[in-house]
Amino acid sequence: MTHAAKRSLKHALRDSLKDQSCIVGVGETAFVRGSGRTVLSQVAEASSRAIADAGLVGSQVDGLVLSGSKVFGEALAATVGLSDLTYMASVHLGGANPVAALQNAAMAVATGVATAVLVPYGWNGYSETRISRREEGQPGTDAASGAEPVAGDDTMSQAVANAYAPMGVFGPVQFYSWLATRHSQLYGITPEHTAEIALLSRANAQSNPKAYMRGRPLTLDDYMASPMISSPLRMYDCCLETDGACAVVVTSAGRAADGPHAPVYISGVAEGHPYPADDFESRADLADIGLVRAAPRAFAMADVSPADLDFAQIYDCFTYVVLLQLEALGLCGTGEVGDYVSGGRLRIDGALPINTHGGLHSEAHVESLNHIVEAVRQLRHEADLQVDGCEVGLVTGWGNFAEGSAAILRR
């Protein structure tokens, strides 16, 4: 296929997906540490709530897109009554899964393969991780990123097992500290800049009754006094590990008009992959992240610019990951993010509020699906900490070795 033909195909895809599908239902469980429940039961609860929120019953949902492989689709379908599935798929991009799954769901709806698609995710990211590490005597899954266990047989896991681990590098906090170290030394990013992300997330969580860190305020002194985990990342630069589940339902724009809530349109959506995606050290540019590729495509599909955003839910497994994504989104130039985050710009009363629910840092870690749920509630104008009059919002995902995804949603 010629370059021109590829470009034409991409334009056709963009035109066929923009505003053709809507998120019409959202649901979640409580976010806890030590759920005492199976992942399936939590995902089923969140899914049932999302289906009911959409004004549907299980038999009316004929599509299912899973994030990763925490549950089997067949088991979930039987549990929540998805009795007439015509489409089932799964996405495997770590924390970038849920936003990328929206693209998959939108394509299924736009092509008529399915009429209503359930996108769920859940895990025991706190309790099962500790059981795994204790029983196996190895690092296991790191809940801060959603990455798969390092003992796996995929090439990313082998890079960790054979190249990184012998040098004492085992988990995402160390992988991402490479990116943070290089960027901070090049551009003068300070602890006060990363602290701003942790502090605003914790402040926002105080208005969210579902947030795990509600009632636990955080000060700059607390942040600065927290132990260094992998320089320059301190303890409060790292997100929560929690148990819980979320789900959303996607259907066509025409069908959404008859739903019980204001429909939230998927205006632009894309995923992006650094090259090679399975090894940081083999990249020509260590700072290459998937969102650099995904964001321009999502903005182009939605026909909006970063200046049009009323809020953003930015994947925040680590504070520095947020800073890197703000630059990748074009909200500021390369190396300018320190100044950009200063002065309250990203606070609830600032020019671009982010992570209004508390994010992975202070609400819960449910990959990026709880970010999507929050974005939907913001655009319905029913959020706990509401951005006044918001019409357009952004959600990002980040997974594994900096895979990226982005969705532009509008009321």
Backbone torsions as a table, in degrees:
resi	resn	phi	psi	omega
1	MET	NA	132.0	-179.4
2	THR	-71.7	163.0	178.2
3	HIS	-60.5	-40.9	-179.8
4	ALA	-63.2	-39.4	179.3
5	ALA	-66.3	-40.7	177.7
6	LYS	-62.4	-43.0	179.7
7	ARG	-63.8	-40.2	178.2
8	SER	-63.9	-39.7	178.6
9	LEU	-64.3	-41.4	179.3
10	LYS	-64.1	-40.3	178.4
11	HIS	-64.9	-38.3	178.6
12	ALA	-64.7	-41.3	177.8
13	LEU	-62.4	-43.4	179.8
14	ARG	-59.4	-47.2	-177.9
15	ASP	-67.3	-31.2	-176.6
16	SER	-79.7	-18.8	-177.0
17	LEU	-101.3	-28.0	-174.5
18	LYS	-58.3	120.0	174.3
19	ASP	59.8	18.4	178.8
20	GLN	-86.7	-15.8	-179.1
21	SER	-135.9	158.2	-176.5
22	CYS	-136.7	150.4	168.8
23	ILE	-88.1	121.8	-173.9
24	VAL	-118.9	-7.7	179.6
25	GLY	-147.0	140.8	176.9
26	VAL	-136.9	151.5	177.1
27	GLY	-162.5	156.5	177.6
28	GLU	-154.7	166.0	172.3
29	THR	-95.8	-178.8	167.3
30	ALA	-68.1	150.6	177.1
31	PHE	-104.5	117.0	-169.6
32	VAL	-139.2	175.7	169.0
33	ARG	-120.7	111.2	-176.2
34	GLY	92.3	64.2	-174.7
35	SER	-68.0	-30.1	-174.3
36	GLY	67.1	19.3	-177.4
37	ARG	-129.5	158.3	173.9
38	THR	-73.0	157.4	175.6
39	VAL	-62.8	-40.8	-179.4
40	LEU	-57.4	-43.2	-177.4
41	SER	-65.8	-35.7	179.4
42	GLN	-72.3	-42.7	178.1
43	VAL	-64.1	-38.5	178.5
44	ALA	-64.5	-39.7	178.4
45	GLU	-63.2	-49.0	179.5
46	ALA	-62.5	-40.3	-179.7
47	SER	-65.1	-44.2	179.3
48	SER	-62.0	-38.4	178.4
49	ARG	-67.8	-40.0	179.2
50	ALA	-66.0	-41.4	179.2
51	ILE	-63.8	-44.3	178.1
52	ALA	-65.4	-38.7	178.9
53	ASP	-62.7	-28.9	177.8
54	ALA	-80.4	-5.3	-177.1
55	GLY	76.4	26.0	-177.6
56	LEU	-118.8	171.4	169.0
57	VAL	-119.4	164.1	-173.6
58	GLY	-53.8	-39.4	-177.0
59	SER	-67.5	-14.4	178.1
60	GLN	-89.8	-7.5	177.4
61	VAL	-95.5	115.1	-174.9
62	ASP	-115.0	9.3	176.3
63	GLY	-134.0	148.5	-178.7
64	LEU	-144.7	120.0	176.3
65	VAL	-120.2	114.0	-175.9
66	LEU	-92.3	143.6	172.5
67	SER	-93.5	109.3	-178.2
68	GLY	70.9	-151.7	-173.6
69	SER	-135.1	38.7	-179.4
70	LYS	-73.0	-26.0	175.5
71	VAL	-135.9	156.5	173.9
72	PHE	-85.5	135.4	-179.9
73	GLY	-59.2	-39.4	-179.2
74	GLU	-62.8	-40.1	179.8
75	ALA	-67.7	-41.3	179.2
76	LEU	-66.3	-41.2	179.8
77	ALA	-60.2	-42.8	-179.7
78	ALA	-68.2	-33.8	-175.9
79	THR	-73.5	-38.7	-175.7
80	VAL	-105.5	3.4	172.6
81	GLY	82.7	34.2	174.4
82	LEU	-82.1	81.4	-167.1
83	SER	-87.7	-5.6	-176.5
84	ASP	-137.8	52.9	-179.3
85	LEU	-69.6	133.2	173.2
86	THR	-113.0	-8.3	-177.1
87	TYR	-152.3	133.4	175.7
88	MET	-144.1	136.2	179.4
89	ALA	-151.5	167.8	174.1
90	SER	-139.5	151.0	-178.8
91	VAL	-118.2	138.3	-174.8
92	HIS	-128.4	76.0	179.3
93	LEU	-129.8	28.7	-178.9
94	GLY	58.8	-132.4	-177.4
95	GLY	-68.4	-10.6	174.8
96	ALA	-84.2	-2.3	-174.8
97	ASN	-55.5	-59.1	-170.0
98	PRO	-60.3	-41.3	180.0
99	VAL	-68.0	-40.5	175.3
100	ALA	-64.5	-33.3	178.1
101	ALA	-65.0	-29.7	175.0
102	LEU	-60.6	-39.5	177.4
103	GLN	-62.0	-43.5	178.7
104	ASN	-61.8	-44.4	179.7
105	ALA	-65.3	-41.1	179.4
106	ALA	-62.6	-39.9	178.4
107	MET	-65.5	-40.5	179.8
108	ALA	-62.7	-40.9	179.8
109	VAL	-71.2	-44.0	-176.3
110	ALA	-65.5	-31.1	-179.4
111	THR	-90.0	-5.3	179.7
112	GLY	82.1	7.6	177.9
113	VAL	-67.0	-31.8	176.9
114	ALA	-144.6	156.6	-179.8
115	THR	-105.4	-26.0	177.5
116	ALA	-146.3	122.4	-171.6
117	VAL	-118.4	128.2	175.8
118	LEU	-91.2	130.6	176.0
119	VAL	-122.3	99.3	-178.2
120	PRO	-110.2	161.2	168.0
121	TYR	-156.3	141.9	173.9
122	GLY	-161.6	159.8	176.0
123	TRP	-165.9	165.3	167.8
124	ASN	-99.2	69.8	-172.3
125	GLY	-68.1	-17.4	175.1
126	TYR	-96.4	-56.3	-170.1
127	SER	-73.6	-43.8	-177.6
128	GLU	-71.0	-31.6	177.5
129	THR	-60.8	-41.9	-179.1
130	ARG	-71.1	-35.9	175.5
131	ILE	-63.0	-45.4	-179.3
132	SER	-60.5	-46.3	-177.4
133	ARG	-67.1	-37.4	-178.2
134	ARG	-69.8	-41.9	-175.5
135	GLU	-77.9	-34.9	-174.5
136	GLU	-95.9	-14.2	179.1
137	GLY	66.0	30.8	-179.4
138	GLN	-143.6	170.4	-174.5
139	PRO	-58.0	-40.7	-179.5
140	GLY	68.7	-167.6	-179.3
141	THR	-67.0	133.7	175.5
142	ASP	-95.6	113.6	-174.0
143	ALA	-69.6	-14.9	-178.9
144	ALA	-69.1	-20.6	-179.4
145	SER	-124.6	-16.6	-174.7
146	GLY	82.2	11.1	-179.1
147	ALA	-70.7	153.0	-179.9
148	GLU	-73.3	161.3	-179.1
149	PRO	-58.8	142.9	-177.7
150	VAL	-69.2	-12.3	-179.6
151	ALA	-83.4	1.5	-176.5
152	GLY	-70.4	176.9	-177.4
153	ASP	-106.7	8.8	175.6
154	ASP	-78.1	163.8	-172.8
155	THR	-67.2	-32.0	177.5
156	MET	-63.9	-46.2	179.7
157	SER	-63.8	-35.9	178.6
158	GLN	-69.2	-33.7	175.3
159	ALA	-61.6	-42.7	178.5
160	VAL	-65.9	-49.1	-174.6
161	ALA	-65.5	-38.6	-171.3
162	ASN	-98.9	-25.4	-176.8
163	ALA	-113.6	-41.2	-173.9
164	TYR	-88.4	-48.5	-175.2
165	ALA	-58.5	-41.3	178.7
166	PRO	-60.3	-19.7	177.2
167	MET	-97.0	7.7	177.0
168	GLY	87.5	15.7	-179.6
169	VAL	-108.6	109.3	-170.9
170	PHE	-114.0	-33.4	-168.7
171	GLY	-134.7	171.2	-175.8
172	PRO	-55.4	-35.5	-179.9
173	VAL	-60.1	-31.1	177.0
174	GLN	-81.0	-42.8	178.4
175	PHE	-56.2	-48.8	-174.2
176	TYR	-76.1	-19.3	175.1
177	SER	-66.9	-24.9	173.4
178	TRP	-60.8	-48.8	179.3
179	LEU	-62.1	-44.3	-177.4
180	ALA	-64.9	-41.5	-179.1
181	THR	-62.3	-48.2	-178.7
182	ARG	-62.8	-47.6	-177.0
183	HIS	-64.4	-43.7	-177.3
184	SER	-66.5	-36.5	179.7
185	GLN	-72.9	-32.6	178.4
186	LEU	-72.2	-37.3	-167.4
187	TYR	-121.4	6.5	173.0
188	GLY	71.6	33.2	176.9
189	ILE	-72.9	135.2	-174.3
190	THR	-112.1	166.3	175.0
191	PRO	-58.4	-30.4	177.9
192	GLU	-64.1	-32.5	178.7
193	HIS	-69.9	-46.5	178.2
194	THR	-69.3	-33.0	178.4
195	ALA	-59.8	-34.2	-177.9
196	GLU	-58.6	-36.9	179.8
197	ILE	-68.0	-45.9	179.1
198	ALA	-63.7	-40.9	-176.2
199	LEU	-71.0	-41.7	-179.6
200	LEU	-69.4	-35.1	177.6
201	SER	-63.4	-44.3	-179.6
202	ARG	-67.5	-38.1	178.9
203	ALA	-64.1	-43.2	179.5
204	ASN	-63.9	-35.4	-178.3
205	ALA	-64.2	-22.0	-178.1
206	GLN	-67.9	-17.6	176.8
207	SER	-96.6	1.7	-173.7
208	ASN	-110.7	108.5	-178.0
209	PRO	-65.3	-17.6	179.1
210	LYS	-87.4	-13.2	-172.9
211	ALA	-70.2	132.3	-179.9
212	TYR	-62.6	-33.2	-176.7
213	MET	-95.5	13.4	174.1
214	ARG	-63.6	137.5	-177.9
215	GLY	84.6	4.1	178.2
216	ARG	-125.3	76.5	-177.8
217	PRO	-64.1	157.7	-178.4
218	LEU	-129.4	132.4	177.4
219	THR	-109.2	165.0	176.2
220	LEU	-61.3	-37.7	177.5
221	ASP	-62.5	-41.6	177.3
222	ASP	-59.2	-46.1	-178.3
223	TYR	-60.0	-49.6	-176.5
224	MET	-65.1	-28.1	-178.7
225	ALA	-84.8	-9.3	-177.8
226	SER	-71.2	148.0	-174.8
227	PRO	-67.2	148.5	174.9
228	MET	-74.9	129.5	179.4
229	ILE	-96.9	-52.8	175.1
230	SER	-151.3	101.2	-171.2
231	SER	-48.2	131.6	10.5
232	PRO	-96.1	20.1	-174.4
233	LEU	-92.8	119.1	176.1
234	ARG	-89.0	177.0	179.8
235	MET	-57.7	-43.1	-176.6
236	TYR	-81.3	2.2	168.2
237	ASP	-84.2	-11.1	-176.6
238	CYS	-99.2	144.1	-177.0
239	CYS	-81.1	178.3	178.7
240	LEU	-71.7	158.6	161.6
241	GLU	-114.0	122.2	-175.9
242	THR	-141.4	165.1	170.6
243	ASP	-104.4	146.1	177.4
244	GLY	153.6	178.6	-176.1
245	ALA	-150.1	154.2	173.9
246	CYS	-137.5	164.0	175.5
247	ALA	-157.2	151.5	172.5
248	VAL	-134.3	158.2	177.1
249	VAL	-120.0	131.3	-179.4
250	VAL	-115.8	133.8	177.0
251	THR	-142.0	-179.4	-177.5
252	SER	-71.9	156.4	179.0
253	ALA	-61.3	-38.6	179.4
254	GLY	-64.4	-43.2	179.8
255	ARG	-70.8	-31.5	-177.3
256	ALA	-64.2	-27.1	-178.2
257	ALA	-62.4	-21.8	-179.0
258	ASP	-95.5	3.2	-177.2
259	GLY	-77.8	171.5	-176.6
260	PRO	-78.0	-11.8	-177.7
261	HIS	-124.7	163.4	171.7
262	ALA	-60.4	124.6	-178.6
263	PRO	-68.5	147.0	176.9
264	VAL	-112.2	112.2	-172.9
265	TYR	-78.8	138.1	170.1
266	ILE	-88.1	95.4	-174.5
267	SER	-84.7	-35.2	179.0
268	GLY	-149.4	140.0	-179.2
269	VAL	-155.6	142.1	-177.6
270	ALA	-162.0	158.8	170.7
271	GLU	-124.8	156.4	-179.9
272	GLY	-144.4	149.1	-173.5
273	HIS	-132.2	123.1	173.3
274	PRO	-66.3	162.1	-179.0
275	TYR	-126.9	127.5	-10.5
276	PRO	-74.2	146.8	-174.4
277	ALA	-75.5	-15.6	-171.0
278	ASP	-104.6	9.3	-177.4
279	ASP	-158.2	113.0	178.4
280	PHE	-59.0	-47.5	-167.9
281	GLU	-71.0	-17.1	-178.3
282	SER	-90.7	1.6	-179.0
283	ARG	-81.1	144.9	175.6
284	ALA	-61.5	-33.1	179.1
285	ASP	-130.0	112.6	-178.4
286	LEU	-58.8	-28.8	-177.4
287	ALA	-82.9	2.0	178.9
288	ASP	-68.0	119.4	177.7
289	ILE	-126.6	153.7	-173.5
290	GLY	-61.7	-30.3	-177.2
291	LEU	-65.3	-24.8	176.3
292	VAL	-58.5	-34.6	178.3
293	ARG	-85.9	-39.4	-173.6
294	ALA	-72.3	-42.7	-172.2
295	ALA	-59.7	-47.8	-179.9
296	PRO	-60.5	-35.0	179.7
297	ARG	-69.5	-40.0	179.0
298	ALA	-66.0	-43.7	178.6
299	PHE	-64.1	-40.4	-179.6
300	ALA	-65.3	-42.0	178.8
301	MET	-61.8	-42.9	-177.9
302	ALA	-78.3	-14.0	-177.6
303	ASP	58.3	44.5	174.2
304	VAL	-132.2	169.1	176.7
305	SER	-119.4	166.4	176.9
306	PRO	-55.1	-29.2	-179.5
307	ALA	-68.0	-17.4	-178.4
308	ASP	-84.0	-8.8	-175.2
309	LEU	-73.8	137.5	174.3
310	ASP	-94.5	-24.4	176.5
311	PHE	-161.1	168.1	176.3
312	ALA	-146.4	138.2	172.5
313	GLN	-108.0	103.7	-170.6
314	ILE	-102.8	127.8	-179.2
315	TYR	-56.6	125.6	-168.3
316	ASP	-130.4	53.1	175.4
317	CYS	-60.4	-34.0	172.9
318	PHE	-140.1	149.6	-177.9
319	THR	-57.3	-39.8	-175.9
320	TYR	-68.3	-29.2	175.6
321	VAL	-61.2	-35.5	175.7
322	VAL	-63.0	-45.9	-179.3
323	LEU	-59.5	-44.3	180.0
324	LEU	-63.2	-37.4	-179.5
325	GLN	-72.1	-34.5	177.7
326	LEU	-59.6	-39.4	175.9
327	GLU	-70.1	-42.8	-179.0
328	ALA	-62.5	-30.5	179.3
329	LEU	-75.4	-11.5	-178.0
330	GLY	82.8	13.7	177.6
331	LEU	-71.2	-23.3	173.8
332	CYS	-153.6	168.0	-179.4
333	GLY	-77.8	165.5	177.4
334	THR	-60.1	127.1	-179.2
335	GLY	85.6	-2.8	-177.3
336	GLU	-98.8	1.5	-170.6
337	VAL	-68.8	-26.9	177.6
338	GLY	-59.7	-49.6	176.7
339	ASP	-66.2	-35.7	-176.3
340	TYR	-62.3	-40.6	-175.6
341	VAL	-83.9	-7.3	-177.9
342	SER	-81.3	156.9	173.5
343	GLY	80.5	14.3	174.5
344	GLY	81.7	12.8	-177.2
345	ARG	-56.5	-34.2	-174.2
346	LEU	-99.0	3.7	178.2
347	ARG	-74.4	169.2	-174.6
348	ILE	-60.5	-28.1	178.6
349	ASP	-102.7	14.6	-179.9
350	GLY	-92.9	-172.8	-176.1
351	ALA	-68.4	-34.0	-179.7
352	LEU	-140.9	86.4	177.9
353	PRO	-61.5	136.9	176.4
354	ILE	-124.1	154.0	173.6
355	ASN	46.4	56.9	-173.1
356	THR	-67.8	-14.8	177.2
357	HIS	-93.9	-8.6	-174.7
358	GLY	109.9	-15.8	175.3
359	GLY	66.0	-166.8	176.5
360	LEU	-67.6	-22.6	-179.1
361	HIS	-71.8	-34.8	-170.4
362	SER	-137.0	-14.4	171.8
363	GLU	-91.1	-67.5	-178.3
364	ALA	-174.7	162.2	173.1
365	HIS	-104.1	103.3	174.8
366	VAL	-128.6	56.1	-169.0
367	GLU	48.5	-135.3	178.0
368	SER	-105.2	13.0	-176.3
369	LEU	-73.7	-32.4	175.5
370	ASN	-69.7	-23.7	172.0
371	HIS	-67.0	-40.2	178.8
372	ILE	-65.8	-44.6	178.7
373	VAL	-57.7	-44.7	179.4
374	GLU	-64.2	-41.0	179.4
375	ALA	-61.4	-40.4	178.4
376	VAL	-63.2	-44.9	-179.3
377	ARG	-66.2	-35.7	175.2
378	GLN	-61.0	-45.7	-176.1
379	LEU	-74.9	-20.1	169.9
380	ARG	-79.9	-11.3	-176.6
381	HIS	65.5	43.4	178.3
382	GLU	-135.1	24.9	-179.3
383	ALA	-77.6	157.7	177.7
384	ASP	-66.7	-37.8	176.8
385	LEU	-121.1	90.1	-166.4
386	GLN	-85.7	133.8	169.7
387	VAL	-83.4	114.9	-172.0
388	ASP	-58.8	127.7	171.8
389	GLY	64.8	21.3	-175.1
390	CYS	-66.4	143.1	-178.8
391	GLU	-126.0	-28.8	-175.8
392	VAL	-134.9	131.6	179.1
393	GLY	-138.1	164.4	-178.0
394	LEU	-126.0	143.4	170.9
395	VAL	-129.3	136.5	175.3
396	THR	-118.3	159.9	172.2
397	GLY	-130.2	151.1	179.8
398	TRP	-143.7	129.1	-178.9
399	GLY	-147.4	158.3	175.8
400	ASN	52.6	-127.1	-178.8
401	PHE	-94.3	53.4	174.0
402	ALA	80.2	31.6	165.4
403	GLU	-62.4	148.7	-175.6
404	GLY	-134.7	152.1	175.9
405	SER	-147.5	153.7	-179.0
406	ALA	-148.7	141.5	176.0
407	ALA	-134.4	132.4	173.4
408	ILE	-101.8	119.3	-178.0
409	LEU	-115.5	146.4	178.9
410	ARG	-140.6	155.6	179.0
411	ARG	-78.2	NA	NA
